[in-house]
Amino acid sequence: MARQLFANIAIALIWAFLHTSYTFKDFFIGFVIGAILLYIFQRRFGQDFYLRKILKVLKLSFIFLKEIVVANFQVFFLVIKPKLYLRPGIIQLPIDVRSPLKIVLLANMITLTPGTLTMEISPDNKILYIHVLDIGDEEAIKNDIRTKFENNIKECSK
């Protein structure tokens, strides 16, 4: 991915220098032309087209930001109720990601989402122990974390 990005920036700079105007518009046009060329010749790099991975990372970022906002409102409405009725609990979440970086990313995304806190990672790196402010349906919480965070983390690393 880094080689493709470097090549795309190099093509954009060459394009801008050939036009001798050095404006952002010429750089951007060169960047788009470079992206098209790299897409056409992506087999030469032996990797997937790098803009696809960047789009997947952006998708994960937007999902994460949306979940932070939604969870903030959920916690807010739980706290302002006249009668505080919370059912806190700890759930075990079996995970499919194996790389330490992906596990830490998943654990941090869970912790940064209000109402959840990753307490521990099992020694074999296969289970996350998560404290949930309002446990409700445990399987729904697990599926929510898997579909929104874990699956998208795996997609970003393909």
Buried (B, 14 or more C-beta within 10 A) or exposed (E): BEEBBEBBBEBBBEBBEEBEEEEEEBBEBBBBBBBEEBBEEBEEBEEEBBBBBEEBBEEBEEBBEEBEEEBEEBBEEBEEEEEEEBEEBEBEBEBEBEEEEBBEBBBEBBBBBBBBBBEEBEEEBBBBBBBBBBBEEEEEBBEEBBEBBBBBBBBBBE
